[in-house]
Amino acid sequence: MFVLRRALNGTAEFLFVSLWDSMEAVQAFAGPDVEKAVYYQEDAAFLLEKEPRVAHYEVLSAPKGA
């Protein structure tokens, strides 16, 4: 997993990039609507807002060992 952060107007924005073995693995975690964001109860204590949707991309190239 990669966690990226940027400071913007006095707040911090985070981008989480996770790598999965397959879309079937994503579906096993997220359920049938794989683009619906999944949050944990404790996330509410840390987030100012929760994005309702996620985006999925295919890895076309990666460094060796990644």
Number of C-alpha atoms within 10 A of each C-alpha: 8 8 9 10 10 10 9 8 7 6 9 10 13 12 10 9 12 9 13 11 7 10 12 13 11 17 13 11 11 15 13 11 10 18 15 14 13 14 12 6 6 8 11 11 7 7 11 10 8 11 10 10 11 10 8 12 7 9 7 5 7 7 5 5 4 6
